[in-house]
Amino acid sequence: MRHLTLLSIILLILTALSVQGQTPKQKEDENAILQPATKKKDLYPAGVDATKEIDQALKHAAHDHKRVILIFGGNWCYDCHVLDQALHQGTAGKIVEESFELVHVDVGEFNKNLELVKKYNVPLNKGVPAVAVLDSKGKLLYSAEGEFEAARQMMKKQLVDFLLKWKENKAPVVGKN
């Protein structure tokens, strides 16, 4: 009996030591600012027809019951890279994957895709990235008010709140045939 008690104590100590070295999964700090962009990608490739990309995203959105986010910017724009990275990570990344189609619209040096800027009421005078949200039929639901142009200073919670506000409510409509 004494050996069994000693063995139990040793097992408890070993278990405690092994658990002590483990760190619990850290919760995402929603009050942290968006992380700096570490890798610049070709977010706005040359020669892409943004109108066709929007049309394609709308088809996918209609099929998958999603909304479309248009991100107006340029490869030269650091905040565009910060925002893009944030839209693919953590809670924001999950919301985007489940609820949105993303389309990057190249504005060049504020001289490209100006017809889309006008169509979607995007105020480029406030800077880029500038964001517009469309429903799956292409109806403009939201146009930037300048809040994304300093993405590097934006908190994760602000981005998540924005995405939650504009994602499509997928609750079934009761009582309609």
C-alpha positions in Angstrom: 0.0 0.0 0.0 2.9 2.3 0.8 4.4 1.7 -2.6 1.1 2.5 -4.3 0.8 5.8 -2.3 4.4 6.7 -3.2 3.8 5.9 -6.9 0.7 8.0 -6.9 2.6 11.0 -5.4 5.4 10.6 -8.0 2.8 10.5 -10.8 1.1 13.6 -9.5 4.4 15.5 -9.3 5.4 14.4 -12.8 2.0 15.5 -14.2 2.3 18.8 -12.4 5.8 19.4 -13.8 4.7 18.5 -17.4 1.6 20.8 -17.3 3.6 23.6 -15.8 5.8 23.8 -18.9 2.8 24.1 -21.2 1.3 27.5 -22.0 -2.5 27.7 -22.5 -3.7 28.8 -25.9 -3.5 32.6 -25.8 -6.7 34.5 -26.5 -6.4 37.0 -29.3 -5.8 40.5 -27.9 -8.7 42.4 -29.5 -7.4 45.7 -28.1 -4.0 45.3 -29.9 -3.4 47.3 -33.0 -3.2 45.5 -36.3 0.2 43.8 -36.8 2.8 45.4 -39.1 2.9 43.9 -42.6 5.9 41.6 -42.7 5.6 40.5 -46.3 4.5 42.7 -49.1 2.4 40.8 -51.6 1.4 41.8 -55.1 -2.1 42.7 -53.9 -2.9 44.8 -56.9 -1.3 43.0 -59.9 -0.9 44.9 -63.1 -3.3 44.2 -66.0 -6.1 42.9 -63.8 -9.6 43.8 -64.9 -11.2 44.9 -61.6 -14.7 45.0 -63.1 -14.4 41.4 -64.1 -13.0 40.5 -60.7 -16.0 42.2 -59.0 -18.4 40.4 -61.3 -16.8 37.1 -60.4 -16.8 37.9 -56.7 -20.5 38.8 -56.9 -21.3 35.4 -58.5 -19.4 33.6 -55.7 -21.1 35.8 -53.1 -24.6 35.1 -54.5 -23.9 31.3 -54.5 -22.3 31.2 -51.1 -24.6 33.8 -49.4 -21.8 36.3 -48.7 -21.1 39.9 -49.2 -18.2 41.5 -51.2 -15.6 43.8 -49.8 -13.8 46.0 -52.3 -10.4 47.3 -51.1 -9.2 50.2 -53.1 -5.5 50.8 -52.9 -2.1 50.2 -54.4 1.0 48.0 -53.9 2.9 51.1 -52.8 0.5 51.6 -49.9 1.8 50.1 -46.6 -1.6 50.4 -44.8 -3.1 48.3 -47.7 -0.7 45.5 -46.8 -1.4 45.8 -43.1 -5.2 45.7 -43.7 -4.9 42.7 -46.1 -2.8 40.8 -43.6 -5.3 41.5 -40.8 -8.2 40.3 -43.0 -6.5 36.9 -43.3 -5.6 36.3 -39.6 -7.3 35.6 -36.3 -10.9 36.4 -35.7 -11.1 38.8 -38.6 -9.7 36.2 -41.0 -12.4 33.7 -39.9 -15.2 36.2 -40.4 -13.9 37.1 -43.8 -13.5 33.5 -44.9 -17.1 32.7 -43.8 -18.9 35.9 -44.8 -17.1 37.8 -47.5 -15.4 37.8 -50.9 -12.5 40.2 -51.2 -11.6 42.1 -54.3 -8.5 44.4 -54.4 -9.1 47.4 -56.8 -5.9 49.0 -57.9 -6.0 52.8 -58.0 -2.4 53.1 -59.2 -1.2 56.6 -58.4 -4.9 57.7 -58.0 -5.3 57.4 -61.8 -6.7 53.9 -62.3 -10.2 52.4 -62.0 -11.6 55.8 -61.4 -14.9 54.7 -62.8 -15.2 52.2 -60.0 -14.1 54.7 -57.5 -17.0 56.9 -58.7 -19.5 54.0 -59.0 -18.9 52.9 -55.4 -18.7 56.4 -53.9 -15.1 55.8 -52.6 -13.6 59.1 -51.3 -9.9 58.7 -52.4 -9.2 62.2 -51.1 -9.2 60.6 -47.6 -6.5 58.1 -48.6 -6.2 54.4 -49.1 -7.0 51.7 -48.3 -10.6 52.6 -48.9 -13.3 50.1 -48.5 -16.7 49.5 -50.0 -19.2 46.7 -49.0 -21.6 45.3 -51.5 -24.4 42.8 -51.1 -24.4 39.7 -53.3 -26.5 41.6 -56.0 -23.9 44.4 -56.2 -25.9 47.0 -54.2 -23.6 49.4 -52.4 -24.1 49.0 -48.6 -21.2 51.0 -47.3 -18.5 53.3 -48.7 -15.4 54.3 -46.8 -15.4 57.2 -44.5 -11.6 57.3 -44.2 -11.3 54.9 -41.2 -9.0 52.4 -43.0 -6.5 54.8 -44.4 -4.4 54.5 -41.2 -4.8 50.7 -40.8 -1.5 50.4 -39.0 -3.2 52.3 -36.1 -6.4 50.4 -36.1 -7.3 48.0 -33.3 -8.2 44.4 -34.1 -11.5 44.9 -32.3 -12.4 47.8 -34.6 -11.8 45.6 -37.7 -13.8 42.7 -36.2 -16.7 45.0 -35.2 -16.7 46.4 -38.8 -16.8 42.9 -40.3 -19.6 41.7 -37.9 -21.6 44.8 -38.7 -21.5 44.2 -42.5 -21.6 40.5 -42.8 -24.8 39.0 -44.2 -27.3 37.8 -41.7 -27.8 34.2 -42.7 -30.7 33.6 -40.4 -33.6 31.9 -42.3 -36.6 34.0 -43.0 -39.6 32.6 -41.1 -43.1 32.6 -42.6 -42.2 33.3 -46.2 -42.9 30.7 -48.9 
